[in-house]
Amino acid sequence: MESLVDFLAEQPLLVLFFVIGAGYFLGSISVFRFSLGPAAVLFTGIAMGGIDPRLRIPEVIPALGLILFVYTTALQSGSTFFNSFGERAIRANFVALGVISSAALLCAAAAALWNIGPALIVGVFTGSLTNTPALASSIEAIHKITFGLDNAKQWLSAPVIGYGVSYPFGVIGVLFGFHIFQRIMSGRSTPATEVVEEPAGDVIARSYRVTNPHAVDVPVKKLVAGIGAVLSRMKRGATPLSLVEGGTVFQLGDIVTAVCGSKTHEQLLAVFGEVSEEALEGERGELDYRRMEVSNKDIVGRKIKELDLTGRIGATITRLRRGDVDFVPSGDTVIEHGDRVRVLTQRSNLNHATKYFGDSIRSGSEADFFSVSLGIVLGALVGLLPVPLPGGNSFALGLAGGPLIVGLILGRIQRTGPIIWGMPFSANLALRQIGLVLFLAGVGTKAGDGFVRTLAEGGWRMGVIGAIVTTLSTALALTLGVRLLKLSTAEAMGFVSGIQTQPACLAYASKKTSTNAADLWYSTVYPVAMITKIILAQVLVYLLL
């Protein structure tokens, strides 16, 4: 055994991929319908690090993983994040601020009640809410206070121990809470996700006959403005089918096909008058449609209305598939690299439309590593900038907060001149998964030795306090998310993952839903949660120490 450990200690890449492979295998095992998923990589790393401290994975690997995961997650969620930042999202951030502040007060009370050292309890706070940048900021604050003291090293190691003991339950406790939450909510109806795009199962095509006089002689762009539907084709008497354009006006008796969400059907019925017995959506004569992959960089990052598809190529987009989700696009929908669009046009024009969109699976799945690298460099630089605090102190957003903020902004703007910041969904997902497992494996092996040693020395009390903080924070956030913010199950889990600033929890939540709801609410509260934890960790140090 000793010779095997000696061998592995000299082969960090072998340790890395063993931890990832074994973790994924264990994470796939389901017990009573509960599985750890990618989070099992973390606990496999803890077990490996607990065997021997030399089995730690080099620091650069989890740092790289953290940057990749945070940046790609933010990049994918950028446009939706800013579009959704209304009153509901602002209230969500105030709730997140309250939950995190409550956790800090609970840790301070536990320190006073059980006479636990301030440096240790700060570690428990950062570990129970699983935030490494907050741990780093607390260590920096302690270093400033204890600089020159004989026992400075002891003070600086204490937060790491508290963090190492409380961190594992900070992940697994939330995951278990999600599992129970899903079981409770499975028999209840939940609000629909607050995104413009509707889930694939809700997208329908239906034909209507114009019998409502108010629908006559009104341009289409005004007639269905704000309804969230695409009018694709129409038939007037015995004339052939034709495309519906923004300036099209209807007459009584016209038949029109609309692609919309099922909840929009009643609105369209009120606009047009009645459902048509003649279903145009099934006809593929002169007008035909085809699924196409967006790989033409000239149209990536532009709004559909800017492309003027009907005027330029005589076509219209009726549906858009991004990842695993189909939705009805609007004129303000931004085309992203790798989107799959259903294009309706004249049969003779299909090849021309295909060339316009590109329709290359290979180029539609490749990441532009110039823009990826440039975006990450910008994010890392933002993370290094000192943010001043009262009293002459400062904090930095670090390698998680900086790339997150830059990724959200770049995901919103999509392109700057010739530089396309976004990337195909498939490439984004691959980089995100790679970043996640690198981060979890590295953090796990680093915490393993301190975790085992501290438990052996009676540090279980800090583990219990951390578990209490995690459990109460998770329960409070889920309850407020459902009751106060009216979030759906997927949204609530993404919301709590953002409060925890925990990629493993987000991965679990995203795995349980086919929409982007979890990612959206994770990104909505993550920046505020990150900054709040960094500040409160330093506040606890200055107040308690």
C-alpha positions in Angstrom: 0.0 0.0 0.0 2.8 2.4 0.9 4.6 1.8 -2.4 1.4 2.4 -4.3 0.9 5.7 -2.5 4.5 6.7 -3.2 3.9 5.9 -6.9 0.7 7.9 -7.0 2.2 10.9 -5.2 4.6 11.2 -8.2 1.8 11.0 -10.7 -0.7 13.8 -10.1 -2.4 13.4 -13.5 -3.1 9.7 -12.7 -4.6 10.7 -9.4 -6.7 13.4 -11.1 -8.3 11.1 -13.7 -8.8 8.3 -11.2 -10.7 10.6 -8.9 -12.8 11.9 -11.8 -13.5 8.4 -13.2 -14.3 6.8 -9.8 -16.3 9.8 -8.8 -18.5 9.7 -11.9 -19.0 5.9 -11.4 -20.1 6.4 -7.8 -22.2 9.4 -8.7 -24.2 7.3 -11.1 -25.3 4.8 -8.4 -28.8 5.5 -7.2 -29.9 4.6 -3.7 -33.7 5.2 -3.0 -33.8 7.3 -6.2 -31.0 9.6 -4.8 -27.6 9.9 -6.5 -24.7 12.3 -6.0 -24.0 12.9 -9.7 -20.9 14.9 -10.4 -20.6 15.9 -6.7 -19.3 12.4 -6.0 -16.1 13.5 -7.6 -15.6 15.9 -4.6 -16.0 13.1 -2.0 -13.8 10.7 -4.0 -11.2 13.4 -3.9 -11.6 13.9 -0.1 -11.1 10.1 0.4 -8.0 10.2 -1.8 -6.6 13.2 0.0 -7.4 11.6 3.4 -5.2 8.6 2.5 -2.1 10.7 2.2 -1.6 14.5 1.9 0.9 14.0 -0.9 -2.0 12.9 -3.2 -3.2 16.5 -3.5 -3.8 17.7 -7.1 -1.7 20.8 -8.0 -3.5 24.1 -7.2 -3.5 25.2 -10.8 -5.9 22.4 -11.8 -8.9 23.3 -9.5 -8.3 27.0 -10.3 -8.5 26.3 -14.0 -11.6 24.2 -13.5 -13.3 26.9 -11.4 -12.6 29.6 -14.0 -13.9 27.4 -16.9 -17.0 26.4 -15.1 -18.0 29.8 -13.8 -17.1 31.6 -17.1 -19.0 29.2 -19.4 -22.0 29.1 -17.1 -22.2 32.9 -17.0 -21.6 33.1 -20.8 -24.6 30.8 -21.5 -26.9 32.6 -19.0 -25.8 36.2 -19.8 -28.7 37.2 -22.2 -31.4 35.5 -20.1 -29.9 36.9 -16.9 -30.2 40.6 -18.0 -33.5 40.1 -19.7 -35.0 38.7 -16.5 -33.6 41.2 -14.1 -36.9 42.7 -13.1 -38.6 43.2 -9.8 -38.7 39.4 -9.1 -35.0 39.0 -9.5 -34.2 42.0 -7.3 -36.4 40.5 -4.6 -34.5 37.2 -5.0 -31.2 38.9 -4.4 -32.6 40.6 -1.2 -33.7 37.1 -0.1 -30.3 35.7 -0.8 -28.7 38.5 1.1 -31.0 37.8 4.1 -30.3 34.0 4.0 -26.5 34.5 4.0 -26.6 37.1 6.7 -28.7 34.8 8.9 -26.0 32.1 8.4 -23.3 34.5 9.5 -25.3 35.5 12.6 -25.9 31.8 13.4 -22.1 31.1 13.2 -21.4 34.0 15.5 -23.9 32.8 18.0 -22.5 29.2 17.9 -19.0 30.6 18.5 -20.2 32.4 21.6 -22.3 29.5 22.9 -19.7 26.7 22.5 -16.6 28.9 22.9 -15.2 28.1 19.5 -12.3 30.2 18.2 -13.2 33.0 15.8 -10.9 31.8 13.1 -12.4 28.3 13.2 -16.0 29.6 13.1 -15.2 31.8 10.1 -14.0 28.6 8.3 -17.2 26.9 9.3 -19.2 29.8 7.8 -17.3 29.7 4.5 -17.4 25.9 4.4 -21.1 25.5 5.2 -21.9 27.9 2.4 -19.1 26.4 0.2 -17.3 29.5 -0.8 -13.6 29.3 -1.3 -13.1 33.0 -2.2 -14.7 34.0 1.1 -12.3 31.6 2.9 -9.4 33.3 1.1 -10.6 36.7 2.0 -10.9 35.7 5.7 -7.4 34.3 5.7 -6.1 37.6 4.2 -8.0 39.6 6.9 -6.6 37.3 9.7 -3.1 37.7 8.2 -3.4 41.5 8.5 -4.5 41.3 12.1 -2.0 38.7 13.3 1.0 39.8 11.3 4.1 39.5 13.5 2.5 37.4 16.2 4.2 34.2 17.3 1.1 32.1 16.8 0.2 33.7 13.4 0.5 30.3 11.5 -2.0 28.7 13.9 -4.5 31.5 13.3 -4.1 31.2 9.5 -4.6 27.4 9.5 -7.7 27.5 11.7 -10.2 28.8 8.9 -8.9 26.1 6.6 -9.7 23.4 9.2 -13.2 24.7 9.8 -13.8 25.0 6.1 -12.5 21.4 5.5 -14.8 19.9 8.1 -18.0 21.8 7.2 -17.5 21.9 3.4 -18.5 18.2 2.6 -21.9 18.6 4.2 -22.2 22.0 2.6 -22.5 20.1 -0.6 -24.1 16.8 0.2 -26.5 18.4 2.7 -27.9 20.7 -0.1 -28.1 17.8 -2.5 -30.0 15.7 0.0 -32.2 18.7 0.7 -32.9 19.0 -3.1 -33.9 15.3 -3.2 -36.4 15.7 -0.3 -37.6 19.0 -1.8 -38.3 17.3 -5.1 -40.2 14.5 -3.4 -42.4 17.0 -1.5 -43.0 19.2 -4.6 -43.6 16.3 -7.0 -47.3 16.1 -6.1 -47.8 19.9 -6.2 -48.3 22.3 -9.1 -45.5 24.8 -9.4 -45.3 28.2 -11.2 -44.0 28.3 -14.8 -40.5 29.4 -15.3 -40.1 33.1 -15.9 -38.3 33.0 -19.3 -39.5 34.2 -22.6 -39.0 30.8 -24.3 -41.4 28.1 -23.5 -40.5 24.4 -23.1 -40.5 22.1 -26.1 -43.5 20.2 -25.0 -45.6 23.4 -25.1 -44.7 24.4 -28.7 -47.6 23.7 -31.0 -48.6 24.7 -34.6 -52.3 25.4 -35.1 -54.4 27.0 -37.9 -57.0 29.7 -37.3 -59.7 31.1 -39.5 -60.1 34.9 -39.5 -63.7 35.6 -38.4 -63.0 38.5 -36.0 -63.5 41.9 -37.8 -60.9 43.5 -35.5 -58.2 41.3 -37.0 -58.9 42.7 -40.5 -56.6 45.3 -42.2 -54.2 45.4 -39.2 -50.5 44.6 -39.9 -49.4 41.3 -38.4 -46.6 43.0 -36.4 -49.2 45.0 -34.6 -51.9 42.3 -34.5 -49.9 39.8 -32.5 -47.4 42.1 -30.8 -46.5 40.8 -27.4 -48.4 37.5 -27.7 -45.3 35.3 -28.3 -46.3 33.6 -31.5 -44.8 33.2 -35.0 -47.4 33.4 -37.8 -45.8 31.2 -40.5 -48.1 30.7 -43.5 -51.5 31.8 -44.7 -54.1 30.8 -47.3 -56.6 33.1 -49.0 -59.4 31.4 -51.0 -57.9 29.2 -53.8 -54.6 31.0 -53.9 -51.4 29.0 -53.0 -49.9 29.1 -49.5 -47.8 32.2 -48.8 -45.4 33.3 -46.1 -46.8 35.7 -43.4 -44.7 38.9 -43.2 -44.7 41.7 -40.7 -46.7 43.9 -43.0 -49.2 41.2 -44.0 -52.9 42.2 -43.4 -55.7 39.6 -43.2 -59.2 39.5 -44.6 -62.2 37.7 -43.3 -62.0 34.0 -44.2 -58.2 33.9 -44.4 -56.6 30.8 -42.8 -53.4 31.4 -40.9 -51.0 29.0 -39.1 -49.4 30.1 -35.8 -46.5 28.4 -34.0 -46.9 29.2 -30.3 -46.9 27.9 -26.8 -50.0 26.0 -25.7 -50.8 28.8 -23.2 -50.9 31.3 -26.0 -53.6 29.4 -27.9 -56.5 31.1 -26.2 -55.1 34.6 -26.9 -54.7 33.8 -30.6 -58.2 32.3 -30.7 -59.6 35.6 -29.4 -57.6 37.5 -32.0 -58.6 35.5 -35.1 -62.0 34.1 -34.1 -62.0 30.3 -34.5 -59.8 27.3 -35.1 -59.7 26.2 -38.7 -60.8 22.7 -39.7 -58.3 22.9 -42.5 -54.8 22.4 -41.0 -52.2 24.2 -43.0 -49.3 23.1 -40.8 -49.3 19.6 -42.3 -49.0 20.8 -45.9 -45.6 20.7 -47.5 -46.1 21.8 -51.1 -44.6 24.9 -52.5 -43.8 26.0 -48.9 -41.6 23.6 -47.0 -39.4 23.7 -43.9 -36.1 22.3 -42.8 -34.0 22.2 -39.6 -30.7 24.0 -40.0 -27.7 24.5 -37.7 -26.5 28.0 -37.3 -22.8 28.1 -38.2 -22.6 31.3 -40.2 -20.6 33.7 -38.0 -22.0 36.7 -39.8 -25.5 36.2 -38.3 -24.4 35.0 -34.8 -25.1 37.5 -32.1 -27.7 39.4 -34.0 -31.4 39.7 -33.3 -33.8 37.9 -35.7 -35.5 41.2 -36.6 -32.1 42.7 -37.6 -31.7 39.9 -40.2 -34.8 40.7 -42.1 -35.2 37.1 -43.3 -38.4 37.6 -45.2 -37.0 40.5 -47.2 -33.5 39.1 -47.6 -34.0 35.4 -48.3 -37.7 34.9 -48.3 -37.9 32.8 -45.2 -39.0 32.8 -41.6 -37.9 31.0 -38.4 -40.8 29.3 -36.8 -39.0 27.4 -34.0 -35.5 27.5 -32.4 -33.8 24.7 -30.6 -31.1 25.6 -28.1 -29.6 22.7 -26.3 -32.5 20.3 -25.4 -35.1 23.0 -25.5 -37.4 24.1 -28.3 -39.0 27.6 -28.1 -40.9 30.1 -30.1 -38.5 32.9 -31.0 -39.4 36.6 -31.2 -37.9 39.4 -33.2 -35.6 40.2 -30.2 -34.3 36.7 -29.9 -30.5 36.7 -30.4 -29.1 34.0 -32.7 -26.4 32.0 -31.0 -23.7 29.8 -32.5 -25.0 26.2 -32.7 -28.7 27.0 -32.5 -31.0 24.7 -34.6 -33.7 26.7 -36.4 -36.7 25.5 -38.3 -36.9 27.6 -41.4 -40.0 27.9 -43.6 -39.5 29.0 -47.1 -40.3 28.2 -50.8 -39.2 24.6 -51.6 -37.0 26.0 -54.4 -35.3 28.3 -51.9 -34.4 25.7 -49.3 -30.8 25.3 -50.5 -30.2 29.1 -50.6 -31.6 29.4 -47.0 -29.3 26.5 -45.9 -26.2 28.3 -47.2 -27.3 31.5 -45.5 -27.5 29.8 -42.0 -24.4 27.6 -42.7 -25.9 24.3 -41.4 -22.4 22.9 -40.6 -22.6 20.6 -37.6 -18.8 20.7 -37.2 -18.3 24.5 -37.2 -21.5 24.8 -35.2 -20.0 22.8 -32.4 -16.5 24.3 -32.2 -15.5 26.9 -29.6 -13.5 30.0 -30.7 -10.6 29.7 -28.2 -9.4 33.2 -29.0 -12.6 34.8 -27.6 -12.8 32.2 -24.8 -9.2 33.0 -23.7 -9.7 36.7 -24.0 -12.9 36.6 -22.0 -11.3 34.5 -19.3 -8.3 36.9 -19.1 -10.6 39.9 -18.7 -12.5 38.0 -16.0 -9.4 37.1 -14.1 -8.2 40.7 -14.3 -11.5 41.9 -12.9 -11.3 39.3 -10.2 -7.9 40.7 -9.1 -9.0 44.3 -8.8 -9.2 45.4 -5.1 -12.6 46.7 -4.0 -12.2 49.1 -1.1 -14.1 48.6 2.2 -14.6 51.0 5.1 -11.6 51.2 7.4 -9.0 51.0 4.7 -9.5 47.3 4.0 -10.4 45.8 0.6 -11.5 42.5 -1.0 -11.3 41.0 -4.5 -13.9 39.0 -6.4 -11.2 36.4 -7.1 -11.1 33.8 -9.9 -14.8 32.9 -9.4 -16.4 36.3 -9.1 -14.4 38.1 -11.9 -15.0 35.6 -14.7 -18.7 35.3 -13.6 -19.4 39.0 -14.0 -17.4 39.3 -17.3 -19.1 36.2 -18.6 -22.5 37.5 -17.9 -21.7 40.8 -19.7 -20.1 39.1 -22.7 -23.0 36.6 -22.8 -25.3 39.6 -23.0 -23.6 41.5 -25.8 -22.7 38.2 -27.7 -20.3 39.9 -30.1 -17.9 43.0 -30.4 -17.2 43.7 -34.0 -15.7 40.5 -35.4 -15.2 38.9 -32.0 -18.0 36.4 -31.1 -18.1 35.9 -27.4 -20.7 33.3 -27.3 -20.1 29.6 -28.2 -22.2 26.7 -29.4 -24.3 25.1 -26.6 -22.6 21.7 -27.1 -19.1 23.2 -26.8 -20.1 25.3 -23.8 -21.5 22.3 -22.0 -18.4 20.2 -22.7 -16.1 23.0 -21.3 -18.4 23.5 -18.3 -18.3 19.8 -17.4 -14.6 19.6 -17.7 -14.2 22.7 -15.5 -16.6 21.3 -12.9 -14.8 17.9 -12.5 -11.3 19.6 -12.4 -12.5 21.9 -9.7 -14.2 19.2 -7.6 -11.3 16.8 -7.8 -8.8 19.4 -6.8 -10.8 20.9 -3.9 -11.6 17.4 -2.7 -8.0 16.1 -2.5 -6.9 19.4 -0.8 -9.5 19.1 1.9 -9.1 15.3 2.6 -6.2 15.4 5.0 -7.5 18.2 7.1 -11.0 16.7 7.1 -9.8 13.3 8.5 -7.3 14.8 11.0 -9.8 17.3 12.4 -12.5 14.7 12.9 -10.0 12.5 14.8 -9.1 15.4 17.0 -12.7 16.1 18.1 -13.5 18.6 15.4 -16.8 16.9 14.8 -18.5 19.8 16.7 -17.6 22.2 13.9 -19.0 19.7 11.4 -22.3 19.6 13.4 -22.5 23.4 13.5 -21.7 23.6 9.8 -24.4 20.9 9.0 -26.9 22.9 11.1 -26.0 26.1 9.2 -26.3 24.4 5.8 -29.6 22.7 6.7 -31.3 25.8 8.0 -30.0 28.0 5.2 -31.1 25.5 2.5 -34.5 25.0 4.1 -35.0 28.8 4.5 -34.0 29.6 1.0 -36.2 26.8 -0.6 -39.2 27.9 1.5 -38.8 31.6 0.7 -38.1 30.7 -2.9 -41.4 28.8 -3.3 -43.6 30.8 -1.0 -42.3 34.4 -1.4 -40.7 34.4 -4.9 -43.2 31.9 -6.4 -40.3 29.8 -8.0 -40.8 26.5 -9.6 -39.0 23.4 -8.3 -36.1 23.8 -10.9 -35.9 27.6 -10.3 -35.8 27.1 -6.5 -32.9 24.6 -6.7 -31.0 26.9 -9.1 -31.7 29.8 -6.7 -30.3 27.8 -3.7 -27.3 26.7 -5.8 -26.6 30.3 -6.5 -26.8 31.2 -2.8 -24.4 28.4 -2.0 -22.3 29.5 -5.0 -21.9 25.8 -5.5 -21.3 24.3 -9.0 -22.0 20.8 -7.9 -25.5 21.7 -6.6 -26.2 23.5 -9.9 -25.1 20.4 -11.9 -27.5 18.3 -9.8 -30.3 20.8 -10.3 -29.7 21.1 -14.1 -29.7 17.4 -14.5 -33.2 17.2 -13.1 -34.7 19.6 -15.6 -34.7 20.0 -19.4 -34.9 23.8 -19.3 -32.4 26.5 -18.4 -34.4 27.6 -15.3 -31.8 26.4 -12.8 -28.9 28.0 -14.6 -30.8 31.3 -14.9 -31.6 31.6 -11.2 -28.1 30.4 -10.3 -26.7 33.3 -12.3 -29.3 35.7 -11.0 -28.2 35.5 -7.4 -24.6 34.2 -7.7 -22.9 37.6 -8.0 -24.6 39.1 -5.0 -24.1 35.9 -3.0 -20.4 35.8 -3.8 -19.8 39.4 -2.8 -21.9 39.1 0.3 -20.0 36.1 1.5 -16.6 37.7 0.9 -17.6 40.8 2.8 -19.3 38.9 5.7 -16.3 36.6 6.1 -14.1 39.6 6.7 -16.7 41.2 8.9 -16.8 38.1 11.1 -13.0 38.2 11.4 -12.9 41.8 12.5 -15.9 41.5 14.9 -14.9 38.2 16.6 -11.1 38.4 16.4 
